[in-house]
């Protein structure tokens, strides 16, 4: 399942997301999105978890949770 994570602090990295979501199961990929021009975080990212049950638990537990001083928004990513 692809998970959308928003409201990230500029300090949050791919590794932060991987470790955070890793508490709930296997993480295939964790990526913070950066502005190509400035190199700054766009304050959102995506996490890919292969097990949908683990992903749903992560979403339920982490939505609204504090991370680096900000409350994050966590939900299933919408398809393009």
Gaussian input, Z-matrix of N, CA and C with variables (Angstrom, degrees):
# hf/3-21g

backbone

0 1
 N
 C     1     B1
 C     2     B2     1     A1
 N     3     B3     2     A2     1     D1
 C     4     B4     3     A3     2     D2
 C     5     B5     4     A4     3     D3
 N     6     B6     5     A5     4     D4
 C     7     B7     6     A6     5     D5
 C     8     B8     7     A7     6     D6
 N     9     B9     8     A8     7     D7
 C    10    B10     9     A9     8     D8
 C    11    B11    10    A10     9     D9
 N    12    B12    11    A11    10    D10
 C    13    B13    12    A12    11    D11
 C    14    B14    13    A13    12    D12
 N    15    B15    14    A14    13    D13
 C    16    B16    15    A15    14    D14
 C    17    B17    16    A16    15    D15
 N    18    B18    17    A17    16    D16
 C    19    B19    18    A18    17    D17
 C    20    B20    19    A19    18    D18
 N    21    B21    20    A20    19    D19
 C    22    B22    21    A21    20    D20
 C    23    B23    22    A22    21    D21
 N    24    B24    23    A23    22    D22
 C    25    B25    24    A24    23    D23
 C    26    B26    25    A25    24    D24
 N    27    B27    26    A26    25    D25
 C    28    B28    27    A27    26    D26
 C    29    B29    28    A28    27    D27
 N    30    B30    29    A29    28    D28
 C    31    B31    30    A30    29    D29
 C    32    B32    31    A31    30    D30
 N    33    B33    32    A32    31    D31
 C    34    B34    33    A33    32    D32
 C    35    B35    34    A34    33    D33
 N    36    B36    35    A35    34    D34
 C    37    B37    36    A36    35    D35
 C    38    B38    37    A37    36    D36
 N    39    B39    38    A38    37    D37
 C    40    B40    39    A39    38    D38
 C    41    B41    40    A40    39    D39
 N    42    B42    41    A41    40    D40
 C    43    B43    42    A42    41    D41
 C    44    B44    43    A43    42    D42
 N    45    B45    44    A44    43    D43
 C    46    B46    45    A45    44    D44
 C    47    B47    46    A46    45    D45
 N    48    B48    47    A47    46    D46
 C    49    B49    48    A48    47    D47
 C    50    B50    49    A49    48    D48
 N    51    B51    50    A50    49    D49
 C    52    B52    51    A51    50    D50
 C    53    B53    52    A52    51    D51
 N    54    B54    53    A53    52    D52
 C    55    B55    54    A54    53    D53
 C    56    B56    55    A55    54    D54
 N    57    B57    56    A56    55    D55
 C    58    B58    57    A57    56    D56
 C    59    B59    58    A58    57    D57
 N    60    B60    59    A59    58    D58
 C    61    B61    60    A60    59    D59
 C    62    B62    61    A61    60    D60
 N    63    B63    62    A62    61    D61
 C    64    B64    63    A63    62    D62
 C    65    B65    64    A64    63    D63
 N    66    B66    65    A65    64    D64
 C    67    B67    66    A66    65    D65
 C    68    B68    67    A67    66    D66
 N    69    B69    68    A68    67    D67
 C    70    B70    69    A69    68    D68
 C    71    B71    70    A70    69    D69
 N    72    B72    71    A71    70    D70
 C    73    B73    72    A72    71    D71
 C    74    B74    73    A73    72    D72
 N    75    B75    74    A74    73    D73
 C    76    B76    75    A75    74    D74
 C    77    B77    76    A76    75    D75
 N    78    B78    77    A77    76    D76
 C    79    B79    78    A78    77    D77
 C    80    B80    79    A79    78    D78
 N    81    B81    80    A80    79    D79
 C    82    B82    81    A81    80    D80
 C    83    B83    82    A82    81    D81
 N    84    B84    83    A83    82    D82
 C    85    B85    84    A84    83    D83
 C    86    B86    85    A85    84    D84
 N    87    B87    86    A86    85    D85
 C    88    B88    87    A87    86    D86
 C    89    B89    88    A88    87    D87
 N    90    B90    89    A89    88    D88
 C    91    B91    90    A90    89    D89
 C    92    B92    91    A91    90    D90
 N    93    B93    92    A92    91    D91
 C    94    B94    93    A93    92    D92
 C    95    B95    94    A94    93    D93
 N    96    B96    95    A95    94    D94
 C    97    B97    96    A96    95    D95
 C    98    B98    97    A97    96    D96
 N    99    B99    98    A98    97    D97
 C   100   B100    99    A99    98    D98
 C   101   B101   100   A100    99    D99
 N   102   B102   101   A101   100   D100
 C   103   B103   102   A102   101   D101
 C   104   B104   103   A103   102   D102
 N   105   B105   104   A104   103   D103
 C   106   B106   105   A105   104   D104
 C   107   B107   106   A106   105   D105
 N   108   B108   107   A107   106   D106
 C   109   B109   108   A108   107   D107
 C   110   B110   109   A109   108   D108
 N   111   B111   110   A110   109   D109
 C   112   B112   111   A111   110   D110
 C   113   B113   112   A112   111   D111
 N   114   B114   113   A113   112   D112
 C   115   B115   114   A114   113   D113
 C   116   B116   115   A115   114   D114
 N   117   B117   116   A116   115   D115
 C   118   B118   117   A117   116   D116
 C   119   B119   118   A118   117   D117
 N   120   B120   119   A119   118   D118
 C   121   B121   120   A120   119   D119
 C   122   B122   121   A121   120   D120
 N   123   B123   122   A122   121   D121
 C   124   B124   123   A123   122   D122
 C   125   B125   124   A124   123   D123
 N   126   B126   125   A125   124   D124
 C   127   B127   126   A126   125   D125
 C   128   B128   127   A127   126   D126
 N   129   B129   128   A128   127   D127
 C   130   B130   129   A129   128   D128
 C   131   B131   130   A130   129   D129
 N   132   B132   131   A131   130   D130
 C   133   B133   132   A132   131   D131
 C   134   B134   133   A133   132   D132
 N   135   B135   134   A134   133   D133
 C   136   B136   135   A135   134   D134
 C   137   B137   136   A136   135   D135
 N   138   B138   137   A137   136   D136
 C   139   B139   138   A138   137   D137
 C   140   B140   139   A139   138   D138
 N   141   B141   140   A140   139   D139
 C   142   B142   141   A141   140   D140
 C   143   B143   142   A142   141   D141
 N   144   B144   143   A143   142   D142
 C   145   B145   144   A144   143   D143
 C   146   B146   145   A145   144   D144
 N   147   B147   146   A146   145   D145
 C   148   B148   147   A147   146   D146
 C   149   B149   148   A148   147   D147
 N   150   B150   149   A149   148   D148
 C   151   B151   150   A150   149   D149
 C   152   B152   151   A151   150   D150
 N   153   B153   152   A152   151   D151
 C   154   B154   153   A153   152   D152
 C   155   B155   154   A154   153   D153
 N   156   B156   155   A155   154   D154
 C   157   B157   156   A156   155   D155
 C   158   B158   157   A157   156   D156
 N   159   B159   158   A158   157   D157
 C   160   B160   159   A159   158   D158
 C   161   B161   160   A160   159   D159
 N   162   B162   161   A161   160   D160
 C   163   B163   162   A162   161   D161
 C   164   B164   163   A163   162   D162
 N   165   B165   164   A164   163   D163
 C   166   B166   165   A165   164   D164
 C   167   B167   166   A166   165   D165
 N   168   B168   167   A167   166   D166
 C   169   B169   168   A168   167   D167
 C   170   B170   169   A169   168   D168
 N   171   B171   170   A170   169   D169
 C   172   B172   171   A171   170   D170
 C   173   B173   172   A172   171   D171
 N   174   B174   173   A173   172   D172
 C   175   B175   174   A174   173   D173
 C   176   B176   175   A175   174   D174
 N   177   B177   176   A176   175   D175
 C   178   B178   177   A177   176   D176
 C   179   B179   178   A178   177   D177
 N   180   B180   179   A179   178   D178
 C   181   B181   180   A180   179   D179
 C   182   B182   181   A181   180   D180
 N   183   B183   182   A182   181   D181
 C   184   B184   183   A183   182   D182
 C   185   B185   184   A184   183   D183
 N   186   B186   185   A185   184   D184
 C   187   B187   186   A186   185   D185
 C   188   B188   187   A187   186   D186
 N   189   B189   188   A188   187   D187
 C   190   B190   189   A189   188   D188
 C   191   B191   190   A190   189   D189
 N   192   B192   191   A191   190   D190
 C   193   B193   192   A192   191   D191
 C   194   B194   193   A193   192   D192
 N   195   B195   194   A194   193   D193
 C   196   B196   195   A195   194   D194
 C   197   B197   196   A196   195   D195
 N   198   B198   197   A197   196   D196
 C   199   B199   198   A198   197   D197
 C   200   B200   199   A199   198   D198
 N   201   B201   200   A200   199   D199
 C   202   B202   201   A201   200   D200
 C   203   B203   202   A202   201   D201
 N   204   B204   203   A203   202   D202
 C   205   B205   204   A204   203   D203
 C   206   B206   205   A205   204   D204
 N   207   B207   206   A206   205   D205
 C   208   B208   207   A207   206   D206
 C   209   B209   208   A208   207   D207
 N   210   B210   209   A209   208   D208
 C   211   B211   210   A210   209   D209
 C   212   B212   211   A211   210   D210
 N   213   B213   212   A212   211   D211
 C   214   B214   213   A213   212   D212
 C   215   B215   214   A214   213   D213
 N   216   B216   215   A215   214   D214
 C   217   B217   216   A216   215   D215
 C   218   B218   217   A217   216   D216
 N   219   B219   218   A218   217   D217
 C   220   B220   219   A219   218   D218
 C   221   B221   220   A220   219   D219
 N   222   B222   221   A221   220   D220
 C   223   B223   222   A222   221   D221
 C   224   B224   223   A223   222   D222
 N   225   B225   224   A224   223   D223
 C   226   B226   225   A225   224   D224
 C   227   B227   226   A226   225   D225
 N   228   B228   227   A227   226   D226
 C   229   B229   228   A228   227   D227
 C   230   B230   229   A229   228   D228
 N   231   B231   230   A230   229   D229
 C   232   B232   231   A231   230   D230
 C   233   B233   232   A232   231   D231
 N   234   B234   233   A233   232   D232
 C   235   B235   234   A234   233   D233
 C   236   B236   235   A235   234   D234
 N   237   B237   236   A236   235   D235
 C   238   B238   237   A237   236   D236
 C   239   B239   238   A238   237   D237

   B1=1.4556
   B2=1.5248
   B3=1.3055
   B4=1.4520
   B5=1.5285
   B6=1.3210
   B7=1.4598
   B8=1.5232
   B9=1.3301
   B10=1.4577
   B11=1.5204
   B12=1.3348
   B13=1.4627
   B14=1.5266
   B15=1.3306
   B16=1.4654
   B17=1.5217
   B18=1.3348
   B19=1.4577
   B20=1.5144
   B21=1.3294
   B22=1.4591
   B23=1.5240
   B24=1.3046
   B25=1.4549
   B26=1.5261
   B27=1.3284
   B28=1.4672
   B29=1.5295
   B30=1.3411
   B31=1.4667
   B32=1.5288
   B33=1.3301
   B34=1.4685
   B35=1.5294
   B36=1.3365
   B37=1.4624
   B38=1.5298
   B39=1.3358
   B40=1.4626
   B41=1.5290
   B42=1.3232
   B43=1.4638
   B44=1.5298
   B45=1.3366
   B46=1.4704
   B47=1.5251
   B48=1.3445
   B49=1.4678
   B50=1.5214
   B51=1.3230
   B52=1.4657
   B53=1.5248
   B54=1.3176
   B55=1.4631
   B56=1.5289
   B57=1.3291
   B58=1.4607
   B59=1.5253
   B60=1.3261
   B61=1.4606
   B62=1.5240
   B63=1.3188
   B64=1.4543
   B65=1.5188
   B66=1.3259
   B67=1.4711
   B68=1.5268
   B69=1.3143
   B70=1.4647
   B71=1.5179
   B72=1.3268
   B73=1.4623
   B74=1.5163
   B75=1.3085
   B76=1.4593
   B77=1.5266
   B78=1.3202
   B79=1.4661
   B80=1.5258
   B81=1.3260
   B82=1.4690
   B83=1.5190
   B84=1.3407
   B85=1.4615
   B86=1.5181
   B87=1.3182
   B88=1.4621
   B89=1.5237
   B90=1.3292
   B91=1.4604
   B92=1.5212
   B93=1.3352
   B94=1.4562
   B95=1.5258
   B96=1.3269
   B97=1.4596
   B98=1.5304
   B99=1.3397
   B100=1.4620
   B101=1.5227
   B102=1.3307
   B103=1.4593
   B104=1.5263
   B105=1.3104
   B106=1.4721
   B107=1.5215
   B108=1.3099
   B109=1.4615
   B110=1.5125
   B111=1.3269
   B112=1.4628
   B113=1.5225
   B114=1.3257
   B115=1.4582
   B116=1.5197
   B117=1.3414
   B118=1.4620
   B119=1.5269
   B120=1.3133
   B121=1.4620
   B122=1.5218
   B123=1.3296
   B124=1.4660
   B125=1.5266
   B126=1.3250
   B127=1.4581
   B128=1.5301
   B129=1.3308
   B130=1.4574
   B131=1.5163
   B132=1.3278
   B133=1.4548
   B134=1.5144
   B135=1.3304
   B136=1.4576
   B137=1.5223
   B138=1.3191
   B139=1.4597
   B140=1.5200
   B141=1.3274
   B142=1.4649
   B143=1.5249
   B144=1.3413
   B145=1.4650
   B146=1.5283
   B147=1.3443
   B148=1.4609
   B149=1.5267
   B150=1.3223
   B151=1.4619
   B152=1.5317
   B153=1.3327
   B154=1.4638
   B155=1.5259
   B156=1.3203
   B157=1.4654
   B158=1.5234
   B159=1.3300
   B160=1.4659
   B161=1.5249
   B162=1.3177
   B163=1.4674
   B164=1.5239
   B165=1.3246
   B166=1.4683
   B167=1.5294
   B168=1.3297
   B169=1.4694
   B170=1.5281
   B171=1.3289
   B172=1.4666
   B173=1.5270
   B174=1.3235
   B175=1.4667
   B176=1.5270
   B177=1.3271
   B178=1.4672
   B179=1.5265
   B180=1.3235
   B181=1.4680
   B182=1.5296
   B183=1.3404
   B184=1.4648
   B185=1.5248
   B186=1.3300
   B187=1.4655
   B188=1.5256
   B189=1.3247
   B190=1.4611
   B191=1.5141
   B192=1.3287
   B193=1.4692
   B194=1.5317
   B195=1.3368
   B196=1.4591
   B197=1.5305
   B198=1.3337
   B199=1.4650
   B200=1.5170
   B201=1.3227
   B202=1.4675
   B203=1.5345
   B204=1.3389
   B205=1.4577
   B206=1.5209
   B207=1.3274
   B208=1.4681
   B209=1.5227
   B210=1.3196
   B211=1.4679
   B212=1.5206
   B213=1.3192
   B214=1.4589
   B215=1.5275
   B216=1.3139
   B217=1.4613
   B218=1.5215
   B219=1.3240
   B220=1.4646
   B221=1.5236
   B222=1.3353
   B223=1.4666
   B224=1.5205
   B225=1.3173
   B226=1.4616
   B227=1.5219
   B228=1.3317
   B229=1.4635
   B230=1.5228
   B231=1.3176
   B232=1.4649
   B233=1.5167
   B234=1.3126
   B235=1.4595
   B236=1.5128
   B237=1.3287
   B238=1.4674
   B239=1.4982
   A1=108.71
   A2=116.03
   A3=121.70
   A4=108.05
   A5=116.54
   A6=122.95
   A7=109.34
   A8=116.22
   A9=123.76
   A10=108.05
   A11=116.65
   A12=121.82
   A13=107.77
   A14=117.57
   A15=121.89
   A16=110.60
   A17=114.73
   A18=120.44
   A19=112.33
   A20=116.20
   A21=120.65
   A22=111.47
   A23=115.94
   A24=122.40
   A25=108.28
   A26=116.95
   A27=120.62
   A28=111.56
   A29=117.08
   A30=121.10
   A31=113.29
   A32=118.09
   A33=121.42
   A34=110.62
   A35=115.38
   A36=122.44
   A37=110.30
   A38=115.11
   A39=120.50
   A40=110.35
   A41=116.39
   A42=121.08
   A43=111.15
   A44=117.79
   A45=120.58
   A46=110.25
   A47=115.84
   A48=119.87
   A49=111.27
   A50=116.64
   A51=120.43
   A52=111.05
   A53=117.02
   A54=120.79
   A55=111.61
   A56=117.03
   A57=121.03
   A58=111.22
   A59=116.94
   A60=120.45
   A61=111.73
   A62=117.56
   A63=122.13
   A64=113.46
   A65=117.25
   A66=120.76
   A67=111.41
   A68=116.56
   A69=121.21
   A70=113.25
   A71=117.49
   A72=120.42
   A73=111.88
   A74=115.37
   A75=122.31
   A76=110.79
   A77=115.70
   A78=122.31
   A79=107.63
   A80=116.67
   A81=120.49
   A82=111.78
   A83=115.96
   A84=120.47
   A85=108.65
   A86=115.90
   A87=122.26
   A88=106.72
   A89=116.51
   A90=119.40
   A91=111.37
   A92=115.60
   A93=121.99
   A94=106.20
   A95=117.24
   A96=121.71
   A97=109.10
   A98=115.36
   A99=122.09
   A100=111.03
   A101=116.06
   A102=122.29
   A103=108.44
   A104=116.72
   A105=120.46
   A106=112.55
   A107=116.82
   A108=120.62
   A109=113.69
   A110=116.73
   A111=120.58
   A112=113.44
   A113=116.90
   A114=120.40
   A115=113.51
   A116=117.23
   A117=121.01
   A118=110.94
   A119=114.82
   A120=121.09
   A121=109.97
   A122=115.75
   A123=120.44
   A124=110.20
   A125=116.13
   A126=125.11
   A127=113.36
   A128=115.90
   A129=120.53
   A130=108.25
   A131=115.16
   A132=119.60
   A133=110.53
   A134=114.39
   A135=121.38
   A136=109.74
   A137=115.49
   A138=122.39
   A139=106.91
   A140=116.56
   A141=121.87
   A142=108.25
   A143=115.62
   A144=121.87
   A145=107.95
   A146=118.41
   A147=120.71
   A148=114.61
   A149=117.36
   A150=121.17
   A151=109.13
   A152=116.85
   A153=121.12
   A154=113.06
   A155=117.72
   A156=120.66
   A157=110.33
   A158=116.92
   A159=121.06
   A160=110.59
   A161=116.31
   A162=120.80
   A163=111.01
   A164=117.43
   A165=121.05
   A166=111.18
   A167=116.62
   A168=120.43
   A169=109.57
   A170=117.35
   A171=121.46
   A172=110.54
   A173=117.00
   A174=121.07
   A175=110.07
   A176=116.97
   A177=121.55
   A178=111.85
   A179=116.99
   A180=121.05
   A181=112.96
   A182=117.39
   A183=120.07
   A184=114.94
   A185=118.19
   A186=119.13
   A187=109.47
   A188=116.64
   A189=122.15
   A190=114.43
   A191=117.10
   A192=120.86
   A193=110.53
   A194=117.48
   A195=120.02
   A196=111.24
   A197=115.76
   A198=121.99
   A199=107.61
   A200=116.54
   A201=122.45
   A202=111.25
   A203=116.11
   A204=120.91
   A205=116.21
   A206=118.41
   A207=121.39
   A208=109.54
   A209=116.23
   A210=120.44
   A211=108.10
   A212=115.77
   A213=120.00
   A214=111.66
   A215=114.86
   A216=123.16
   A217=106.41
   A218=116.54
   A219=121.12
   A220=108.42
   A221=116.40
   A222=120.50
   A223=110.02
   A224=115.16
   A225=119.41
   A226=108.29
   A227=115.67
   A228=120.37
   A229=109.85
   A230=115.48
   A231=120.97
   A232=108.77
   A233=116.63
   A234=121.15
   A235=110.85
   A236=115.86
   A237=120.67
   A238=110.77
   D1=139.03
   D2=176.45
   D3=-94.31
   D4=127.77
   D5=-175.09
   D6=-115.69
   D7=133.02
   D8=177.27
   D9=-93.92
   D10=132.62
   D11=179.57
   D12=-127.73
   D13=120.96
   D14=-177.71
   D15=-126.04
   D16=169.58
   D17=179.75
   D18=78.57
   D19=24.52
   D20=-177.20
   D21=-76.05
   D22=144.41
   D23=170.66
   D24=-68.78
   D25=154.10
   D26=176.35
   D27=-61.99
   D28=-20.29
   D29=-178.16
   D30=-79.15
   D31=-16.05
   D32=-175.74
   D33=-73.92
   D34=133.91
   D35=-179.28
   D36=-116.51
   D37=174.51
   D38=175.03
   D39=-54.62
   D40=-42.60
   D41=-177.91
   D42=-63.03
   D43=-40.80
   D44=176.14
   D45=-54.30
   D46=-49.07
   D47=-178.29
   D48=-64.65
   D49=-42.55
   D50=-179.66
   D51=-60.71
   D52=-45.10
   D53=-179.51
   D54=-68.53
   D55=-41.34
   D56=-179.58
   D57=-62.54
   D58=-50.90
   D59=-178.17
   D60=-74.48
   D61=-23.02
   D62=177.94
   D63=-63.07
   D64=-19.97
   D65=175.73
   D66=-65.57
   D67=-18.78
   D68=-175.31
   D69=-107.14
   D70=-7.09
   D71=179.57
   D72=152.76
   D73=-166.26
   D74=-177.43
   D75=-72.41
   D76=134.52
   D77=175.88
   D78=-114.17
   D79=119.43
   D80=176.93
   D81=-79.03
   D82=-36.06
   D83=-175.80
   D84=-158.05
   D85=141.37
   D86=173.30
   D87=-136.67
   D88=127.31
   D89=-174.00
   D90=-143.48
   D91=122.78
   D92=169.74
   D93=-85.85
   D94=138.85
   D95=-178.76
   D96=-92.46
   D97=131.06
   D98=-178.67
   D99=-115.75
   D100=149.10
   D101=174.80
   D102=-71.07
   D103=126.55
   D104=-177.90
   D105=-63.94
   D106=-34.54
   D107=-177.47
   D108=-75.54
   D109=-45.65
   D110=-174.62
   D111=-99.11
   D112=-21.15
   D113=-176.38
   D114=79.08
   D115=2.34
   D116=-179.89
   D117=-84.59
   D118=150.79
   D119=176.65
   D120=-61.59
   D121=139.38
   D122=173.27
   D123=-86.54
   D124=5.44
   D125=175.54
   D126=66.07
   D127=28.70
   D128=170.15
   D129=-149.25
   D130=166.20
   D131=-179.83
   D132=-164.96
   D133=-172.82
   D134=-178.02
   D135=-136.38
   D136=146.57
   D137=175.78
   D138=-128.80
   D139=131.75
   D140=178.40
   D141=-107.79
   D142=119.45
   D143=176.69
   D144=-120.19
   D145=127.17
   D146=-175.40
   D147=-72.13
   D148=-25.11
   D149=-178.03
   D150=-97.99
   D151=113.50
   D152=-176.64
   D153=-62.49
   D154=-35.33
   D155=179.46
   D156=-64.74
   D157=-46.53
   D158=177.59
   D159=-62.20
   D160=-39.69
   D161=179.66
   D162=-63.75
   D163=-42.40
   D164=179.61
   D165=-64.04
   D166=-38.86
   D167=177.22
   D168=-64.60
   D169=-43.81
   D170=178.89
   D171=-60.13
   D172=-44.65
   D173=179.10
   D174=-60.57
   D175=-47.60
   D176=-178.47
   D177=-61.89
   D178=-40.85
   D179=-176.28
   D180=-79.48
   D181=-32.53
   D182=-171.47
   D183=-97.41
   D184=-19.24
   D185=179.92
   D186=-62.61
   D187=120.59
   D188=-178.17
   D189=87.42
   D190=-0.57
   D191=-178.92
   D192=-76.27
   D193=151.39
   D194=176.99
   D195=-78.32
   D196=140.33
   D197=174.85
   D198=-146.26
   D199=117.03
   D200=-179.79
   D201=52.68
   D202=42.00
   D203=173.97
   D204=85.65
   D205=1.64
   D206=178.68
   D207=-128.40
   D208=149.62
   D209=175.23
   D210=-85.70
   D211=126.82
   D212=-176.32
   D213=-93.78
   D214=153.46
   D215=175.18
   D216=-106.05
   D217=125.52
   D218=-177.00
   D219=-129.75
   D220=124.15
   D221=178.44
   D222=-155.37
   D223=164.97
   D224=178.07
   D225=-64.33
   D226=132.86
   D227=179.74
   D228=-70.30
   D229=144.01
   D230=175.78
   D231=-84.87
   D232=147.93
   D233=177.31
   D234=-71.37
   D235=159.18
   D236=179.89
   D237=-78.29

